[in-house]
Amino acid sequence: MSKNVLVTGAARGIGKGIALRLAADGHDVAVNDVAANEAELEAVAKEIRETGRRSAAITADVSDPASVTAMVGETADALGSLDVMVANAGIAQVLPLLEVTPEDWDRMMAVNARGMFLCYQAAAKRMIEQGNGGKIIGAASIVAHRPFALLGHYSASKWAVRGLTQAAAMEWARHGITVNAYCPGIVGTAMWDLIDEKLAESEGIRKGQAIEKYSNLIHLGRVSVPEDVAAYVSYLASPDSDYMTGQSVMIDGGIQFA
């Protein structure tokens, strides 16, 4: 059954992979990212439309309440409703905790925690108003279960996503809304390229060695790709996951076991 979906942070990486997978599943997909990535975002929307599905490219800052409310409204206007929210947008920064400034902390929380809360809340309000339930899916991380050194404030922000997901699942179940999160491990994206570069600088090794070092923790023997995460989000967006809520599941190739 076709649904109307919004994916934030969809100009590249995991968000793009999720948007394209959900379109391939037969859903109409609105995509979001910040204005600086508008050209890439428009290309993703075009690619979705070329599959025969409807799409809209919506620029918005997920840390801004008015922007998030407008984004949800634009999605419903363009597609007819909002049935699935994939709150994927996020940022990362590699720094020792002793070097994290209050401004670094606030920016991380503004996007990864506040932004997630605003997307969850705006989507839930729209779904309750529509009266047909819905699915809210958020981006957590392996670090929501197992923090990494030099990713302390990023880890804290993703633990917040995990807690928010559980609380939202409790409160919105009576409205027929399920709330779950996905927790990627090491993924071959621009974000992990940055993490690798900064870890290499911190540890005095060459670029590429850091991700190689952490990749040795993966029992399945390879770094994941966006399609690995998108496949799980496809399940969360489908009727097969209707009896699942409040979960934050790791898609990490077997680094960390719950």
N, C-alpha and C positions, 0 to 999 in steps of 0.2 A: 504494500500500500504506500503510495507516494505521500511524502510529508514535506512541509515547508520548513527549511532549516536556515539558521544563521551560524556562521563560523567566524569567530574573531581571530585576528592575527593570521589571516589566510593568504597573505601575499607571497609567502615562501615557506619552506620547511615543512614541519609537521602540519601546520594549519592548511597549507595548500594541499598536502597529501590527503588530509581528511575531507576537504571540500570536494576534491575530484573523486574520491572514493564514494562519498555520499551521492554525488551526481550520478556516478556509474550504477549505484544501487537503485536509481529511479526517482530520487528526490529532487526538488527544486531548491537551490542553494544560494542564499545571499552571502556575500563575503565582505569582510571588514578588515581594515588595517589603518595605520596612521597615514596622514596626508603625504608624508615623505615617501611612502611606498605606493602611491596611487597608480603609477604606470604599471607596476608588477601586478597590483590588485586587479586593474582593468583587464590585464591579460588573462588572469585566472578566470574572471567572470566570462570573458569571451570563449575561453576553452570549454567552460561548462555549457554555454549556450550552443556551442558547436556539437555537443552530444545530444541536443534536442531538449535539454532541460532549461527551465527559466533560471535567470540569475540576476543579481544586482550587486554592484560594487559600491560600498558605503564606507567613506572615510570617517573615522571617529576616534577619539582618545578615550579608552575604556576607563581611565581614572577620573573622568569628568562626568558627573551625574547627568547633566543636561544632554551631553553628547550620547550617552548610553540610552537614555529614554528616547531620544530622537532616532537613534539607530534601530531600536526595536520597532518603533512606529513605522519607519521607512521600510523595514523588512515586511511587516504585516501588510502595508499598503501595496508593496511591489508584488508579493507572492499570494496575498489573501489571508494569511494567518501566520502565526509563529508556533510551530509544533515541537521543534527541537532546537535548543540553544546549545552550541558547543563553544564554551568560553575558553578559548585556546590562547589568547594573547598573553604574552609574558616577556620579561626581560631577565638577563643574568648579569652578574658581575663577579669577577674573581678578585678577592682581596682578603688578607688576613684580618681577623676581627679587630685587632689593635689599630688597623689603618682605616676601618670603616668610619666615615664621618656621619653625623646626624643627617646630613643631606643625602648621602648614599642610602642610608637606612630608609629614610622617608620616601625616596624615589622607588626603591624596591617594593616597599609595602603599598605605595600608591598604585602601582601597576598590577602586581601579582596578588595582593590581598584585597585592597579596596576595589580594584578593577573587577576582580572575580565576584566580590560581594555585589557590586552594582549591576553586573551582568546577570547574576543569579536572580537578584531581586526584581529587576525590570522584566526579565523573562517570565518569572513566576506571576507577577501582576498581570501581564498580558494573557498568560495561559488561564489564570483563574477567571479573568474577564470573559475569555472565549468559552469557558465551561466544558472543555473537552479533554482536560488533563494535558500532559506533555512530558517531555524528557529534557532535563537539564544535565549537561555533561561538562565537567571542568578539567582543566589541565593542572594536575599536581605534578609529582616527579618522584623518582626513586628517593630523592633527598627528603621527601615527606615521611619516609620510613627509616632512612639511614643517612644522616647528614654527612656531607663531605667537608674535610678541612679546606679552607680558603673559599668556601661557598656558604659561610655561616649565615649571613643575612638572607641569601637566596633560599637556603634550607628552611629558615624560620618562616619565610613567606609561604613556602609550599606546605609546611605543617599547618599553617593557617587555613589553606585551601582544604586540607583533609578534614579539619575540624568543622569548617563551614559546611562542607558537603554532608557530613553526618547530621548536623543540626537542621539544615534545610530539608533533608530527607524526612526527618521526624515531623517537622512542622507542615510540610506540604503534601504529605502522603494522602491526607483526607481530601485533597483536591484532585487526586489522580495523577500527581506529578512525581516522577522518580528523579532522584538526584544522585549521580555517580561521578567518579573521577578516574582518569587514567594517569598512570605514573610511568612515563618513559624512563629508560636508563640512559645509556650512551647512544646517541643518535647522530648519524652523519649529516649534520645541518650546520648552517653558519653559526648558530649559537654555540655548538660544541667545538667548532673551529676556534672561536674566540676563547672558550674555556681552556682548550688545549694550549693555545698560545700563551695565555696568562699563567697557567700552571707551569709550563715549561720555563718561563722567565723566573718564576718564584723558586723552582726547584733546581735551576741552573743546568737544564738539559735542553736539547734542541727541540724545536717545534716538531710535533708528531710523536715524540717519545712519551709525552704525558698521556695522550689518548691511548697509545699502545700499551702503556703500563696499566692503565685502568681497564683496558679491554681484556687483559689477561684474567680479570675477574669473571668474565662472561662464560658461563658453562656451555652455552650453545656455540661458542667459538667465533662469533662475528659481531661487529657493531651493527646496531639495528638501523633501519631506514624508515622514513616517514610512513611507508606503506604498512609496516608492521604495526604501528600505532593506529593507523587509519582502519585497519581490519578490525581491531577491537572496538573502536568507536562506532564502526558500522553495526556491530552487534548491539552496542548500547542504544543506538538509534532505532533498532528494529523491535518488533513485537516479541522476539525471543528473550529480551531482557526485561519484560514487563513485571516480573516478580523479583527483581533485583533493585535495591536502593540503599544508599548510604555507604557504598563501597568505594575504596580507592585501590585499584588493582595495578600491580606492577607488570609492565610489559618491557622487561629488561634483559631477556635471554638467560635469566637465572643468576643474576648477581646477588640479589637479596631475596630471601624466602620469608613469607609472612607466617 
